[in-house]
Amino acid sequence: MSFHASLRSAAQMLFQRIEEFFDRFFGGSSNPLRHLGAMGLYFLWIIVGTGLYLYSVLDTSINGVYNSIGHLTREQWYLGGVLRSLHRYASDAFILVMALHLVREWAYGRYYGFRFYSWVTGVPILWLSYVSGISGYWIVWDRLAQFSAIASTELLDWLPIFSEPAARNFLTPDSISDRFFTMLVFIHLGIPLMLILGLWAHVHRISRVDYLPSRQMMLGTLATLLALALIKPALSDAPADLAMVSTQLRLDWFLLFIHPLTDVTSPAMVWSMLIAATALLFILPFLPHPKAEPVALVDQANCNGCSRCLADCPFAAITMAPHPSRPGYKIAIVAADLCAGCGICAGSCPSSTPFRSQERLVTGIDMPQLSVNDLRQQLEAKLSRLGGRSRIVVFGCSHGAKINALSSTDTAVISLACTAALPPAFVEYALRGGADGVMLASCRSGGCHYRLGERWTDERLNGRREPRLRSKVPLSRVHHLFASDNDNKLLAEALKTFRNRIENQQADDDPLPPYFRRNSYHA
């Protein structure tokens, strides 16, 4: 294993441990680490909303900008002051969750293949966020703004793009005019618009984007920001004075860390690090990584254009087009560069039922690496070898709990790319074919490698999503578990509990008559 792979694996393990610790208190749906993208968008809406109000009362003249912000903070502290503090803390929080989101996606290997586009469109967002945040500090025009403005222009002066040093604009008080603040406001409003456009590009190839976190997360986060705003409100330093140099400043290390870094090193070193870091982020997808999974294949003769695969695909890899040989019908089209190879589409196809009598099962959409026909053959073969008092089939996710350790004479295990790749009819097929119980081990809530797998599986089993598990199937003989690859003990205990529950049931509790397909392995 390469150094990069080892480092990424260690980072992934660290994130997993912390996320699973937070699951105890928040659950998967409200765990902030599992929804960093949604948290970032939520902070952005707070920034935009509070910023619009602050702009509406801002005097952009050289003599009025500092006083108008000071008046807002002191005289209208209950509204303007709180909104200013929310604007400040939401900006810091946005930077924090953006950095965590980037590191987490890298740690989980979500930067290449079908995720390449989302990764490369996310890199410019880093630059836009910091430029917007730093320019916001300039608008206040206090001692900290003065320090940041001079330090930033000195950093820019190192680049050979200006005919004269930009830092000269801050040498004397007369060098700053009203037009300077008008330009700052224009930049501080214009760049966020570009940021929103960049975020749209970042997520527009993903279906069912979480534009907002759960209600519990939003209310808890807002309450925390309001508490910070009241306990430690954002205040201005003394007014800027170009005739003197300030030495004692309350620095925002989230947004302005680059200035002390420049002082410690040099502009050349800082630019070298920034350019190298940006180049590395763009290069990462081209470094050695695991081979991509084969993409889904559509069979014209069996696709009826129901659009279930379109509705369930987590990465918008499927579109519908007119069927080439059946007028009035549609057919699924798979974009190879967007397909994750998860098989969720095959699990949603109505033709992916093992009860069809064909010797070779062909479905409307299927996966080459493990077709629905291969899955049926594998299930039949394992059912034929099951013995014991309570025979259980366990379907698991290759990215979740390690189900292979459960394999025994009375337990058959089948691993899939995602549990949502399993058509619900296979649960019934296993029960009719000799299994006393079926257990599904999906990833933890919010932790699916393919984003939506554990959610679709749960909804299908509980009859809330097509294809549904038929109501005739006794749910007492079906158990759906959510577990990660760190939950092997939990998995074994869940199987033991499930087995005890089945063994305590009466044999006639199961209304399903046996079903034996002709020429099956266990006829």
GISULMO-V410308 format. One record per pair of residues at least 4 apart in sequence whose C-alpha atoms are under 8 Angstrom apart, sorted by the first residue. I is the first residue (numbers start at 1). J is the second residue. Records with the same first field share a line. If there is no record, write none. Layout:
BEGIN
I=J, J
END
This chain:
BEGIN
1=5, 6
2=6
3=7
4=8
5=9
6=10
7=11
8=12, 106, 107, 108, 109
9=13, 107, 108
10=14
11=15, 104, 107
12=16, 104, 107, 108
13=17
14=18
15=19, 104
16=20
17=21
18=22
19=23, 31, 33, 34
20=24
21=25
22=26, 27, 31
23=27, 28, 31
26=30, 31
27=31, 445
28=34, 444, 445, 446, 447
29=34, 214, 445, 446
30=34, 35, 213, 214, 216, 217
31=35, 217
32=36, 39, 217
34=446, 447
35=39, 213, 446
36=40, 97, 98, 100, 101
37=41, 97, 98, 101, 210, 211
38=42, 210, 211, 212, 213
39=43, 94, 97, 212, 213
40=44, 93, 94, 97, 98
41=45, 211, 212
42=46, 211, 212, 213, 218
43=47, 90, 91, 93, 94
44=48, 90, 91, 94
45=49
46=50, 86, 87, 90
47=51, 86, 87, 90, 91
48=52
49=53
50=54, 83, 84, 86, 87
51=55, 84, 87
52=56
53=57
54=58, 80, 83, 84
57=68
58=65, 68, 69
59=64, 65, 68
60=64, 65, 178, 181, 182, 185
61=65, 177, 178, 179, 181, 182
62=66, 176, 177, 178, 181
63=67
64=68
65=69, 139, 140, 141
66=70, 140, 141, 142, 239
67=71
68=72
69=73, 140
70=74, 235, 236
71=75, 76
72=76, 77, 80, 81
73=77, 80, 81, 82, 84, 235
74=81
76=80, 81
77=81, 82
78=82
79=83
80=84
81=85, 233, 234
82=86, 226, 229, 230, 233
83=87
84=88, 234
85=89, 228, 229, 233, 234
86=90, 225, 226, 229
87=91
88=92, 234
89=93, 225, 228, 229
90=94, 225
91=95, 133
92=96, 254, 255
93=97
94=98
95=99, 129, 130, 254, 255
96=100, 254
97=101
98=102, 126
99=103
100=104
101=105
102=106
103=107
104=108
105=109, 110, 111
106=110, 111
110=115, 119
111=115, 116, 118, 119, 284, 285
112=116, 119, 284, 285, 286, 289
113=285, 292, 337, 338
114=337, 338, 339, 340
115=119, 338
116=120, 285
117=121, 202
118=122, 201, 202, 203, 205
119=123, 202
120=124, 281, 282
121=125, 198, 201, 202
122=126, 198, 199, 202
123=127, 278, 281, 282
124=128, 198
125=129, 195, 198, 199
126=130
127=131
128=132, 191, 192, 194, 195
129=133, 192, 195
130=134, 255
131=135, 191
132=136, 187, 188, 191, 192
133=137, 188, 255
134=138, 148, 255, 256
135=139, 184, 187, 188
136=140, 184, 188
137=141, 144, 145, 148
138=142, 144, 145, 146, 148, 149, 184
139=145, 181, 184, 185
140=145, 236
141=145, 146, 239, 240
142=146, 236, 237, 238, 239, 240
143=147, 237, 238, 239, 240, 241, 246, 249
144=148, 237, 240, 249, 250, 251
145=149, 240
146=150, 240, 241, 242
147=151, 245, 246
148=152, 256, 259
149=153
150=154, 167, 170
151=155, 259
152=156, 259
153=157, 165, 166, 167
154=158, 165, 166, 167, 267
155=159, 262, 267
156=166
157=161, 162, 165, 166, 167
158=267, 268
162=166
167=171
169=175, 176
170=175, 176, 242
171=175, 242, 243
172=176, 242, 243
173=241, 242, 243
176=180
177=181
178=182
179=183
180=184
181=185
182=186
183=187
184=188
185=189
186=190
187=191
188=192
189=193
190=194
191=195
192=196
193=197
194=198
195=199
196=200
197=201
198=202
199=203
200=204
201=205
203=209
205=315, 316, 338
206=314, 315, 316
207=313, 314, 315, 316
208=314
212=218
213=217, 218
214=218
215=219
216=220
217=221
218=222
219=223
220=224
221=225
222=226
223=227
224=228
225=229
226=230
227=231
228=232, 233
229=233, 234
237=249
241=245
251=256, 257
252=256, 257
253=257
256=260
257=261
258=262, 270
259=263
260=264
261=265, 266, 270
262=266, 267, 269, 270
265=269, 270
266=270
267=271
268=272
269=273
270=274
271=275
272=276
273=277
274=278
275=279
276=280
277=281
278=282
279=283
280=284
281=285
283=287
292=340, 341
293=340, 341, 342, 369
294=341, 367, 368, 369
295=334, 336, 339, 340, 341, 367, 368
296=334, 339, 341, 343, 345, 365, 366, 367, 368
297=334, 365, 366, 367, 368
298=303, 332, 333, 334, 364, 365, 366
299=303, 362, 363, 364, 365
300=323, 331, 364
301=364
302=351, 362, 363, 364
303=331, 332, 363, 364, 365
304=329, 330, 331, 364
305=320, 323, 329, 330, 331, 332
306=330
307=311, 320, 332
308=312, 345, 348, 349, 466
309=313, 318, 332, 344, 345, 346, 348, 349
310=316, 317, 318, 319, 320, 332, 345
312=344, 345, 348, 456
313=317, 318, 344, 345
314=450, 451, 452
315=338, 339, 340
316=338
317=334, 335, 336, 337, 338, 339
318=332, 333, 334, 335
319=332, 333, 334
320=330, 331, 332, 333
321=330, 331, 332, 333
322=327, 328, 329, 330, 331
323=327, 328, 329, 330, 331
326=330
334=339
335=339
340=450
341=367, 417
342=417, 418, 421, 450
343=347, 366, 367, 417, 418, 420, 421
344=348, 418, 420, 421, 422, 453
345=349, 365, 366, 421
346=352, 363, 364, 365, 366, 367, 372, 421, 422, 423
347=352, 420, 421, 422, 423, 424
348=352, 420, 421, 423, 466, 467
349=363, 364, 365, 423, 467
350=467
351=362, 363, 364
352=362, 363, 364, 372, 423
353=423, 425, 426
354=361, 372, 373, 376, 425, 426, 429
355=425, 429, 517
356=361
357=517, 518
359=519
360=373
361=372, 373
362=372, 373
363=372
366=371, 372
367=371, 372
370=374, 375
371=375
372=376
373=377
374=378
375=379
376=380, 426
377=381, 521
378=382
379=383, 414, 430
380=384, 433, 520, 521, 522
381=385, 521, 522
382=386, 412
383=412, 430, 433, 434, 435, 522
384=521, 522
385=409
386=391, 409, 410, 411, 412
387=391, 409, 410
388=409, 410
389=410, 503
390=410, 435, 436, 437, 499, 502, 503
391=410, 411, 434, 435, 436, 437
392=410, 411, 412, 435, 436, 437, 438, 439, 499
393=411, 412, 413, 414, 430, 435, 437, 438, 439
394=403, 411, 412, 413, 414, 438, 439, 440, 441
395=403, 413, 414, 415, 416, 419, 438, 439, 440, 441
396=400, 401, 402, 403, 413, 414, 415, 416, 418, 419, 440, 441, 442
397=401, 415, 416, 417, 418, 419, 441, 442, 443
398=402, 415, 416, 417, 418
399=417, 418, 443, 448, 449, 484, 485
400=441, 442, 443, 444, 483, 484, 485
401=441, 442, 443, 483, 484, 485, 486, 487, 488, 491
402=485, 488
403=407, 413, 415, 441, 488, 491
404=413, 415
406=411, 412, 413, 492
407=411, 412, 413
408=412
416=421, 422
417=421
418=422, 442, 450, 453
419=440, 441, 442, 453, 454, 457
420=453, 454, 456, 457
422=426
423=427, 467
424=428, 460, 461, 467, 468, 469
425=429, 469, 470
426=430
427=431, 438, 469, 478
428=432, 469, 470, 473
429=433, 515
430=434, 435, 438
431=435, 436, 437, 438, 512, 514
432=512, 513, 514, 515, 516
433=514, 515, 516
434=514
436=477, 502
437=477, 478, 479, 499, 502
438=477, 478, 479
439=478, 479, 480, 481, 495
440=478, 479, 480, 481
441=480, 481, 482, 483, 491
442=448, 453, 454, 457, 480, 481, 482, 483, 484
443=447, 448, 449, 453, 454, 482, 483, 484
444=448, 454, 482, 483, 484
445=454, 455, 482
446=451, 452, 454
447=451
448=452, 453, 454
449=453
452=456
453=457
454=458, 482
455=459
456=460, 465
457=461
458=462, 480
459=463, 464, 465, 468
460=464, 465, 466, 467, 468, 469
461=468, 469
462=468, 469
463=468, 469, 470, 471
464=468
469=473
472=511, 512
473=511, 512
474=478, 510, 511
475=479
476=502
477=502
479=498
481=491, 494
483=487, 490, 491
484=488
487=491
488=492
489=493
490=494
491=495
492=496
493=497
494=498
495=499
496=500
497=501
498=502
499=503
500=504
501=505
505=509
516=520, 522, 523
517=523
518=523
519=523
END
